[in-house]
Amino acid sequence: MRLRCSMGASASESEEISAFSSWILKIGDGIGSNVFGESTIKIPTDLCIQPRDTPISDVVNSTYPDLSTCYADYKYLVERAILAPHHEAVSTINSHVLLQFPGESRCYLSSDSIEVDPGQPNIMESDYSTEFLNSLRVGNFPDHDLKLKIGCPVILLRNLDESIGLVNGTRLVITKLGTWFIEVEILTGTNIGERVFLPRLKLSERFKSLHYTLMRRQYPIALSFAMTINKSQGQTLNHVGLYLHKQVFCHGQLYVALSRVTRKAGIRIYSCNTDGEHVLTMQNVVYREILE
């Protein structure tokens, strides 16, 4: 459906879109997958990011060309993103791009504590140091040390106000960084261009196996130069850099990443094997019994 929206009038463009769409659908269907639901997909050479510097620099330069001159263009920022399967890679890429982004950064630190499950007398809050709680990184949860710059794109991690489009997954841009507030401009959804103040929230994440809940008071946002493939669901992008330093690991993940773009020319892929060497293949995981 995204590809249809960008369909051109010429026969050659229509043919390319049709072939690319068919390729993505075959990946979604798990073509060639083995009994474990895995298959190896060859990356078309015209979609491959060729190694020149370091893997992260290569994918950043491919996805954000001329960042130093285009950083103030919100349209430039909102129409592109780097996708990766793991939070670790996303965090590394975001930090790398933030260093290149003009301006002075500001760091917002969270306040962390735990709530022990009832009936667990052997667990005490004092058993967990502040440093340990600060180090915890959880999916869809803001970091303890949130480093931001004015003009940086971020993504909302919680539903705040549905009436003005502040929902989980909304992309925003930082317009002001105060001591006690952050002002953002909405980049996606139904209220594009509206500026709002974000509050600090007390967020919780339960660690069932450890019998406690992490409580973190922090702004519910994360940098979105890069995001996880799972977090990108629902996003429509014109330029995607797919960074597979570690391969996809769950059902349909590769399909989600490839189907974010509106045209074939909008996606570039960097793929590595387990030794960190650049390869022209990528892993696809599709459990056919789910489709059946």
N, C-alpha and C positions, 0 to 999 in steps of 0.2 A: 504493500500500500504506500509506503514511503517513496519507493522508486517510481510509482505511477504519478505521484505528485510532481515529479521533476521531468516527466516524459517530454522529450522534444518533438518537433514536427518532422524532422528528417527521418528517412528510413534507416540510415546507419545508426542513429542514436536509439531508435526504437529497438533495433536488433541487439544492440549492446545491452540495453536495459533488460530485455527479455532473457538474454543469455546469463547475465549476472543474477537476475532474480531466480532463474532456474537452478543455478549453482548454489545459492543460499538455501533454497528450499530442500535441495538434496542433502545439504549438510544438516538441516533441521530434521530430516527424516532418518539420519544416521546411516547414509549409504556406506557400505563396506565395513560396517562395525562388526566386531567379533563377539564371542559369547559373553565377554565382559562389558560389552557396550562401547568399546573403544575402537577408533579407526584413525588412520593417518591420512591427512589431507595435504595435497601438494598446493603450495601457494603460487598462484600465477605470478610470473616474473614482474609484470607491470604493477603488482600490488605490494611488492617486497621492498622494504627499506634496506638499502645496501649499507653494510658497515663501513664507516669512515673514521669515526672517533671512538667514543665509548657508547655502549648500547643506549644508555639514558639520553646522552647528548644527541644521538642520531634520531631517536624517536621524538624528542622535544623539538629539534630543528626542523623535522619533517612536518610536525603538526602545528607548530607555532613559528613559521618563518617571519622574519622581520618583527619579532616581538618588541624590540627596543623602539620601533617607530609606530607600531600599531596598538600598543598597550592601552591607549586612551579610547580606542574604538570599541564600545561595548558590543556591537554586532560581531566584530572580529572575535571577541572572547566567547560569546555565548554560542557561536555556531561550531565550535570545535572543542574536543577533549581527547585526552589519552585514556584508554581503557586497559585495565590489567586484572587478572584473576584474583590477586592477593593484596590484602591491605598493606603489607610490608612494602611492596613495590610502589603502590599508590602514594604512600607517605614519602618515600624517597624521591619520587618524581616531583611531587608538589613542593618539597623543600628545595629541590634543584631549580625549579622554575622561579620560585619566590626570590631566590638569590639574584636571578637575572632581572627580575621585575624592578623598575625604577622606584625610588622612594625609600623612606625609612620605615622599618618594620616595628610593630608594637606587639608585645606578648601579653596574653591574658591567661593567668593561671587559675586553675579550678580549685575548688575546696572539696576534698574527698573524705569520705567516711564509709563505714559499713554498718549494716543492720543484720545481726545474727538471727538465723531462723529460730523460732520458738522450740524449746526442747533440746537445745544444743548447749548444755552447761559447760562443756569442755572447750568451747570456742569463745575467746574474748576479743573485743575490739583492739585491745592493746597488743594482741599477738601479731597484728599487721601494722607495720610501720607506715608512716605517711609517705615515705619514698617509694615503698612497694606499691601502695595504692595509686600514687601518681604515675607509676610506670605502666599500669594496666592499659592496654589498648583493645577496645572491643568494637566489633562491627556496628556501624550505624550509631556510633557514640563519639562525641567530641573528645579530642585529646586534652590531656591535662594542661600542656603548654601550647596554646593556640596562637600561632604567629601569623599576623595579618599585615597587609599594606593597603593603603587607599588605592582603589582601582582594581583590586584582585577579585576574581570571580569566586563565589562560594556556593555551596549547596545546603539547603535546609534539611536537617535531620529529624525534625518533628513537625507534627501538625500544630500550627499556632492559631491561625484565623482563616477558616475556609472562605469566609465572605470576601476577603481581599486577596485570595489566592496564596496565602502563606501556608502551604502544605508540604509534607515530606516529599523531597525531590525537586522543589522549586529552586531555580538557579537565580542568584542575586549577585550584585556587585557592591563592594564596600565603597561608601561615599564619605563617611566620617568615622574616626576612631577616637572616642572620648575616654575619659577615665572610668566613667560608670555607664557608658552606653556605646552601642555600635549602630550607625545609621547605614541602611542599605537601599539600593534601588532594585526593584523587581525586574528580572530579565525575561522570564517565561510565564506562561499562563494567561489569565484574562486581565490582569492589572499591570501590564508592562509599563514601566516608566514611573510608577508610583513609589515614593520614598517612605520608608517606615523605620521605626526604632525597634531593635531586637532586645528582648529581655534575657537576663540570665535565668536559667531554669534549673530546678533540682531534678536531675535525671537518675533513673535507676536501672540497673542490670543485675539480674539474679544469676549467681553461679551455683547451680543446683547441686553439683557434685561436692562443692566446698561448703554448702549450707550457710551461705551468707549472700547479701545483696549489696553491690557497690552503689553508693550514693555519690553523685558528682554534680556540683553546682557549676555550670558553665554555659556559655553561649551555644545554642544547638545548631552549629554550622561547622562545615569543614571546607577547606580549599578544594576547588573543583577544576584546577588545571588538569588533574587526573582523577579518575574515580574507578571504583571496582566495576566489573562488568555487571554484577547483580544490581548495583546502585543505578546503573545507566538505564535500567528497564523503564520504558515510557518516554525516554528522551529521543528527540529527533535532531540529528547533527549533520552539518554539511561536510565536516572534516573530522575524521577519527584516526588516531594512531593506536593500533592494537599492539600492546607490549606484552609478549609472551616469554618473558625471562624464565618463568615457570609456566608449564602448560595448564590449560583449563582442567578442572577436576570434578565438575558435576554436570548433570544432565542438562543439555541444551544451552550451556554457557557460551560456546563458540557461536552458535546461531544468534543468540541475543546480541553479541558484540558486532557481528557482521551486518545485522539488520538495522543498525541505528542510523545508517547513512541514507541520503536521498539520491546518491549517484555512485557509480563504480569508482570514478576518479576521486571520490571523497574519502577513501580508506587506504591506509598504508599499514603494513604488518611487519613487525620485527619479532622473529621467533628464534629461540635457543633450545639446545638439547640439554640433557642433565649435566653435561660438563661445561655449560655456559658458552658453547660454540654456536655461531650463527648457522641456521639451517633453513632450507626452503620448504619445510613441512611443518604442520601443526597438528596437535592431537584434538580429536573430536570425541565427546562422550555423549552418547544417546542410548538410553535403555529402551529398546523397541517395545518391550512389554507395556511400557507406560503409554505409548502411542496406540497400541492395539487395544 
